[in-house]
Amino acid sequence: MQTVSFGKNRNGEETSLYIFENSNHGVMKVSDHGATLVSLLVPDREGAMRDVVLGYDTAAEYESHTCYFGATVGRNGNRIDSAKVVIEGREYQLAANQSGHNLHSGPNGFEGVLWKVKAHTDNSITFYHLSTEEEQGFPGNLEVEVTYTLTEEHGVEISYQGKADKTTIMNFTNHSYFNLGGHDSGSVENQELQILAEAYTPVRDRGAIPTGEVAPVAGTPMDFRTRKVIGRDIGAEFEQIAFAGGFDHNYVLSEAPGEMKVMARACCKETGIAMEASTECCGVQFYAGNFIGDQTGKGGAAYCDRCGFCLEAQFYPDAVNQKNFPSSLVPAGEIFTTKTIYRFYTE
C-alpha cells in the first residue's frame, strides 16, 4: 500500500489517498475522505490501463460538488419520504435536502466524513467511523466500517459492517460512477447493460419516492433483462423516465437481503472492458448520470451528463416507510453486514 496526500478538507484536516496494485497491474485508489473509491485502473482488450470510475484529484474538489462520485453513502442511501421516519413509535425529523425529502442522509452524510483507517493489508483497507445520533438525526450511535479489497482478477470487493446502540437504519452503498470506456471518454449511452431483475419500484413523481408498488419491467423501457445499449430507451415516452430525466430507479433483486447474486453486467464495445456486479443486497439503484452537469474531473477531464452510470446496491428507496418493502432497520446491538463486488474483465 502506498499513501499520498489528498489535500486538506474544509476543516483544515489532512486527507490521504491509499493506492493498491495487484500482480496484474490493476490499481485501486481510495481515500479516507468519504471512504471514497477515487480511481480504478483495469486493462482494456489491448492491455492498456484505463481508469473506469469518475472522480476528482483532491478532497476539496469532492467537497465542492454534490454528485457523490465514488462515495460511501450512509447511514441511509437513497431517499426518505418527507425526511421523516418512525422507529419504535418515535418520529424522527431528518434534513430535507432534495424536493422536501431526505437524500443520502442529508448534508452530513458519510461522503463528507474523514474516516479513520482501522486496518490494512497489501490488497485491502478498512475505514471506521462513529456516527453519533446528532450527526444526521437518526436514532442510535452507530459504529460503521467499510472495507475495500482489490482482487487479483481486477475485482473490487466492498464490505460493510454496522452496529448501533439503538434500533436504527443501516442502508449503506457505494456511489461510484462507472465508464467502461475510461472516466474521460464521454457519454456512456452507447455502452451495454444488463440488469438481472424482473421488477422495479415505480416512483410517484419527480421527487422519486416509490409508490409502494413492485412493477414488472416486461413490456416497458425499464427492461434490462437482456443486455441493451443504455441510451436506447433513455428518452422514451414513458412517465417513469420523464420523472427521472432518464434512468434513476430501484430494481428488485430479491425479497430480502441475503445470498450473493449477480445483479448486473455491462460492457464497452470500443475498449472491450466488461463488468459483472454482484451483491447481497435486495435492490440496486441504476442511475444513468442524468444530472452530472459540466464538471472538471481527474486530470482535467471534462465530465457531463451521462458520462458515468451507477449501480448502487442497497435496500429499496424509502424502505423504512414502506411496509411491503424489505426493512432496513437493524435492532440495537445486532451486527449488520453486507458485501458488493464489481469485477472487471475483457470481451
C-alpha positions as CSV (number, residue, x, y, z in Angstrom):
1,M,0.0,0.0,0.0
2,Q,1.2,3.5,-0.9
3,T,-0.1,6.5,0.9
4,V,0.0,10.0,-0.6
5,S,-1.6,13.4,0.4
6,F,-5.1,14.1,-0.9
7,G,-5.1,17.7,0.4
8,K,-6.9,19.4,3.2
9,N,-10.6,19.3,3.8
10,R,-12.7,22.3,4.7
11,N,-11.9,21.7,8.4
12,G,-8.2,22.0,7.7
13,E,-7.6,18.3,8.3
14,E,-5.1,16.4,6.2
15,T,-6.7,13.7,4.0
16,S,-4.9,10.8,2.3
17,L,-5.1,8.6,-0.8
18,Y,-4.3,5.0,-0.4
19,I,-3.0,3.1,-3.5
20,F,-3.1,-0.6,-4.1
21,E,-1.8,-2.6,-7.1
22,N,-2.3,-6.3,-7.9
23,S,0.2,-8.5,-9.7
24,N,-1.7,-7.9,-12.9
25,H,-1.1,-4.2,-12.7
26,G,-4.7,-3.3,-11.7
27,V,-4.8,-0.3,-9.4
28,M,-7.3,0.8,-6.8
29,K,-7.1,4.2,-5.2
30,V,-9.3,5.1,-2.2
31,S,-9.4,8.0,0.2
32,D,-10.2,8.4,3.9
33,H,-12.3,11.4,2.8
34,G,-15.7,9.9,2.5
35,A,-14.2,6.4,2.3
36,T,-14.2,7.1,-1.4
37,L,-13.3,5.0,-4.4
38,V,-11.3,7.5,-6.3
39,S,-9.7,5.5,-9.1
40,L,-9.8,2.0,-10.6
41,L,-7.4,1.1,-13.4
42,V,-8.2,-2.1,-15.3
43,P,-6.8,-3.3,-18.7
44,D,-8.7,-2.9,-21.9
45,R,-8.6,-5.6,-24.7
46,E,-5.2,-4.2,-25.9
47,G,-3.7,-4.3,-22.4
48,A,-3.8,-0.5,-21.9
49,M,-4.8,0.5,-18.3
50,R,-7.9,2.7,-18.1
51,D,-9.5,4.4,-15.1
52,V,-13.1,3.4,-15.1
53,V,-14.6,5.5,-12.3
54,L,-15.3,9.2,-12.2
55,G,-13.7,11.4,-9.5
56,Y,-11.5,14.3,-8.5
57,D,-7.9,14.9,-7.7
58,T,-8.3,16.3,-4.2
59,A,-10.6,16.1,-1.2
60,A,-11.5,19.8,-1.6
61,E,-12.9,19.1,-5.1
62,Y,-15.2,16.4,-3.7
63,E,-16.5,18.8,-1.0
64,S,-17.4,21.4,-3.7
65,H,-19.6,19.0,-5.7
66,T,-22.7,17.1,-5.0
67,C,-22.6,14.0,-7.3
68,Y,-21.3,11.6,-4.6
69,F,-18.6,10.3,-7.0
70,G,-17.3,7.0,-5.5
71,A,-18.5,7.9,-2.0
72,T,-19.6,5.6,0.8
73,V,-23.2,6.6,1.3
74,G,-25.0,6.3,4.7
75,R,-26.3,5.7,7.1
76,N,-29.2,5.6,4.7
77,G,-28.7,5.5,0.9
78,N,-31.3,6.9,-1.4
79,R,-34.5,8.8,-0.4
80,I,-36.8,9.0,2.7
81,D,-40.2,10.5,2.1
82,S,-40.8,13.9,3.7
83,A,-37.5,13.4,5.6
84,K,-39.4,11.7,8.4
85,V,-39.1,8.2,9.9
86,V,-40.9,6.5,12.7
87,I,-38.8,3.9,14.6
88,E,-40.1,2.1,17.6
89,G,-43.0,4.5,17.9
90,R,-41.0,7.7,17.8
91,E,-40.9,10.1,14.9
92,Y,-37.5,11.5,13.8
93,Q,-37.3,14.6,11.6
94,L,-34.3,14.5,9.3
95,A,-32.8,17.1,7.0
96,A,-34.8,17.7,3.8
97,N,-32.2,18.2,1.2
98,Q,-34.0,17.3,-2.0
99,S,-37.6,18.2,-3.0
100,G,-38.6,18.1,0.6
101,H,-37.2,14.6,1.1
102,N,-34.0,13.2,2.7
103,L,-31.5,12.1,0.1
104,H,-28.4,10.1,1.1
105,S,-28.9,11.0,4.8
106,G,-28.8,14.8,4.2
107,P,-25.9,17.3,4.3
108,N,-24.0,15.4,6.9
109,G,-23.7,12.1,5.0
110,F,-20.8,9.8,5.2
111,E,-19.4,11.2,1.9
112,G,-18.1,14.2,3.8
113,V,-16.6,12.4,6.8
114,L,-12.9,11.9,7.4
115,W,-12.8,8.2,8.2
116,K,-10.2,6.5,10.3
117,V,-8.1,3.7,9.0
118,K,-8.7,0.7,11.2
119,A,-6.6,-1.9,9.3
120,H,-5.0,-2.6,6.0
121,T,-3.2,-5.4,4.1
122,D,-1.3,-5.5,0.9
123,N,-4.6,-5.5,-1.0
124,S,-7.3,-4.1,1.3
125,I,-8.1,-1.3,3.7
126,T,-10.8,-0.9,6.4
127,F,-12.2,2.5,7.3
128,Y,-14.0,3.2,10.5
129,H,-16.5,5.9,11.6
130,L,-18.6,6.6,14.7
131,S,-21.9,8.2,13.5
132,T,-23.5,9.8,16.6
133,E,-27.2,10.5,16.9
134,E,-26.5,14.2,16.5
135,E,-24.7,13.7,13.2
136,Q,-27.7,13.1,10.9
137,G,-30.7,12.8,13.3
138,F,-31.1,9.1,13.1
139,P,-31.5,7.2,16.4
140,G,-28.5,5.4,17.9
141,N,-24.8,5.8,17.9
142,L,-23.6,3.7,15.0
143,E,-20.1,2.2,14.6
144,V,-19.6,1.5,10.9
145,E,-16.8,0.0,8.9
146,V,-16.2,-0.2,5.1
147,T,-13.5,-2.4,3.6
148,Y,-12.2,-2.2,0.1
149,T,-10.4,-5.2,-1.3
150,L,-8.6,-5.3,-4.7
151,T,-8.5,-8.9,-6.1
152,E,-6.0,-10.4,-8.5
153,E,-8.8,-10.8,-11.0
154,H,-9.5,-7.0,-11.2
155,G,-12.3,-7.1,-8.8
156,V,-13.2,-4.6,-6.1
157,E,-15.0,-6.0,-3.1
158,I,-16.8,-3.5,-0.8
159,S,-17.8,-4.9,2.6
160,Y,-19.8,-3.0,5.2
161,Q,-20.4,-3.7,8.9
162,G,-22.5,-1.7,11.3
163,K,-23.6,-1.9,15.0
164,A,-25.6,0.6,16.9
165,D,-26.9,1.1,20.5
166,K,-30.5,1.7,19.3
167,T,-32.6,0.2,16.6
168,T,-31.8,2.3,13.5
169,I,-31.5,2.3,9.7
170,M,-28.4,0.7,8.2
171,N,-28.5,1.1,4.4
172,F,-25.0,1.6,3.1
173,T,-23.9,1.8,-0.5
174,N,-21.2,2.9,-2.8
175,H,-21.9,5.7,-5.3
176,S,-19.3,5.1,-8.0
177,Y,-20.0,6.3,-11.5
178,F,-18.6,3.8,-14.0
179,N,-17.5,4.5,-17.5
180,L,-16.0,1.4,-19.2
181,G,-14.5,3.5,-21.9
182,G,-12.5,5.3,-19.3
183,H,-13.5,8.1,-17.0
184,D,-12.5,10.7,-19.6
185,S,-14.2,9.1,-22.6
186,G,-17.5,11.0,-22.6
187,S,-21.1,9.6,-22.7
188,V,-21.9,6.0,-21.6
189,E,-25.1,5.9,-23.6
190,N,-23.5,3.6,-26.2
191,Q,-22.3,1.1,-23.5
192,E,-24.4,-2.0,-22.9
193,L,-26.1,-3.0,-19.7
194,Q,-28.0,-6.0,-18.3
195,I,-29.8,-5.9,-15.0
196,L,-30.9,-9.2,-13.7
197,A,-34.2,-8.1,-12.3
198,E,-37.8,-8.9,-13.2
199,A,-39.3,-5.9,-11.4
200,Y,-38.6,-2.3,-10.3
201,T,-40.2,0.1,-7.9
202,P,-42.0,3.0,-9.7
203,V,-41.9,6.5,-8.3
204,R,-44.9,8.7,-7.8
205,D,-43.4,12.0,-9.2
206,R,-40.2,13.9,-9.8
207,G,-39.4,13.6,-6.1
208,A,-38.5,10.0,-6.8
209,I,-40.3,8.5,-3.8
210,P,-41.7,5.0,-4.6
211,T,-45.4,4.5,-4.9
212,G,-45.0,1.2,-2.9
213,E,-45.7,-0.9,-6.0
214,V,-43.4,-3.6,-7.3
215,A,-43.9,-3.5,-11.0
216,P,-42.7,-5.9,-13.8
217,V,-40.2,-4.5,-16.2
218,A,-41.6,-6.6,-19.0
219,G,-43.0,-4.6,-21.9
220,T,-41.5,-1.3,-20.6
221,P,-38.4,0.8,-21.4
222,M,-37.2,-0.2,-17.8
223,D,-36.5,-3.8,-19.1
224,F,-32.7,-4.6,-19.0
225,R,-33.1,-8.3,-18.6
226,T,-31.4,-8.7,-21.9
227,R,-28.3,-6.6,-22.4
228,K,-29.0,-3.5,-24.4
229,V,-27.4,-0.1,-25.1
230,I,-28.1,2.3,-22.1
231,G,-29.2,5.1,-24.4
232,R,-31.7,3.1,-26.4
233,D,-34.7,3.8,-24.3
234,I,-33.4,6.7,-22.2
235,G,-35.6,9.2,-24.0
236,A,-38.6,7.0,-24.3
237,E,-42.1,8.5,-23.8
238,F,-42.7,6.8,-20.5
239,E,-43.8,8.5,-17.4
240,Q,-41.2,7.0,-15.1
241,I,-38.4,8.1,-17.4
242,A,-39.9,11.6,-17.6
243,F,-40.0,11.8,-13.8
244,A,-36.2,11.0,-13.5
245,G,-34.9,12.7,-16.7
246,G,-33.7,9.2,-17.8
247,F,-33.0,6.1,-15.7
248,D,-32.8,6.6,-11.9
249,H,-34.8,3.7,-10.4
250,N,-34.5,0.8,-8.0
251,Y,-34.5,-2.6,-9.4
252,V,-35.8,-5.5,-7.3
253,L,-33.2,-8.3,-6.9
254,S,-34.8,-10.3,-4.1
255,E,-37.5,-10.0,-1.4
256,A,-34.8,-9.7,1.3
257,P,-31.1,-9.2,1.6
258,G,-29.1,-12.4,1.8
259,E,-27.0,-14.6,-0.5
260,M,-24.6,-13.2,-3.1
261,K,-26.1,-12.9,-6.6
262,V,-25.2,-11.2,-9.9
263,M,-27.2,-8.0,-10.2
264,A,-25.8,-6.6,-13.4
265,R,-23.4,-6.9,-16.3
266,A,-22.1,-4.1,-18.6
267,C,-19.6,-3.7,-21.4
268,C,-18.0,-1.1,-23.7
269,K,-17.5,-2.4,-27.3
270,E,-14.8,0.1,-28.0
271,T,-12.4,-0.8,-25.2
272,G,-13.6,-4.4,-24.6
273,I,-13.9,-3.7,-20.9
274,A,-16.7,-5.5,-19.2
275,M,-18.0,-5.5,-15.6
276,E,-20.0,-8.0,-13.6
277,A,-21.6,-6.7,-10.4
278,S,-22.7,-8.9,-7.6
279,T,-24.3,-8.2,-4.2
280,E,-26.0,-9.5,-1.1
281,C,-28.5,-6.6,-1.2
282,C,-32.1,-6.9,-2.2
283,G,-32.1,-3.9,-4.6
284,V,-29.9,-1.9,-6.9
285,Q,-30.4,1.7,-8.0
286,F,-29.5,2.2,-11.6
287,Y,-28.7,5.8,-12.3
288,A,-27.6,6.9,-15.7
289,G,-25.9,10.1,-14.6
290,N,-28.6,12.3,-15.9
291,F,-27.6,15.4,-13.9
292,I,-23.8,15.3,-13.6
293,G,-23.7,18.7,-15.3
294,D,-20.5,20.2,-16.8
295,Q,-17.6,19.5,-14.5
296,T,-13.8,19.1,-14.5
297,G,-12.7,15.8,-13.1
298,K,-9.4,13.9,-12.5
299,G,-6.6,15.2,-14.6
300,G,-8.7,18.0,-16.1
301,A,-11.1,15.5,-17.7
302,A,-14.4,17.0,-18.9
303,Y,-17.4,15.4,-17.3
304,C,-21.0,16.0,-18.5
305,D,-24.5,14.4,-18.2
306,R,-24.4,10.7,-18.7
307,C,-20.6,10.4,-18.6
308,G,-21.0,7.6,-16.0
309,F,-23.6,5.2,-14.7
310,C,-24.2,4.0,-11.1
311,L,-25.2,0.6,-9.8
312,E,-25.9,1.3,-6.1
313,A,-26.7,-1.9,-4.2
314,Q,-29.0,-1.2,-1.3
315,F,-32.4,-1.5,0.3
316,Y,-35.3,-0.1,-1.8
317,P,-35.8,3.7,-1.5
318,D,-37.9,4.8,1.4
319,A,-37.8,1.3,2.8
320,V,-38.3,2.5,6.4
321,N,-41.7,4.0,5.4
322,Q,-42.9,1.3,3.0
323,K,-44.4,-1.7,4.9
324,N,-44.3,-4.0,1.9
325,F,-40.6,-3.4,1.3
326,P,-37.8,-5.3,3.0
327,S,-36.9,-3.4,6.2
328,S,-33.6,-1.5,6.5
329,L,-34.0,-1.4,10.3
330,V,-31.4,-3.2,12.4
331,P,-32.1,-3.9,16.1
332,A,-29.9,-2.4,18.8
333,G,-26.7,-4.4,19.4
334,E,-27.1,-6.5,16.3
335,I,-24.3,-6.6,13.8
336,F,-25.3,-5.9,10.2
337,T,-23.0,-6.9,7.3
338,T,-23.3,-6.8,3.5
339,K,-21.0,-7.0,0.5
340,T,-21.0,-5.9,-3.1
341,I,-18.4,-6.9,-5.7
342,Y,-17.5,-5.2,-9.0
343,R,-15.4,-7.5,-11.2
344,F,-13.7,-6.3,-14.5
345,Y,-12.6,-8.4,-17.5
346,T,-12.4,-8.1,-21.3
347,E,-14.7,-9.4,-24.0
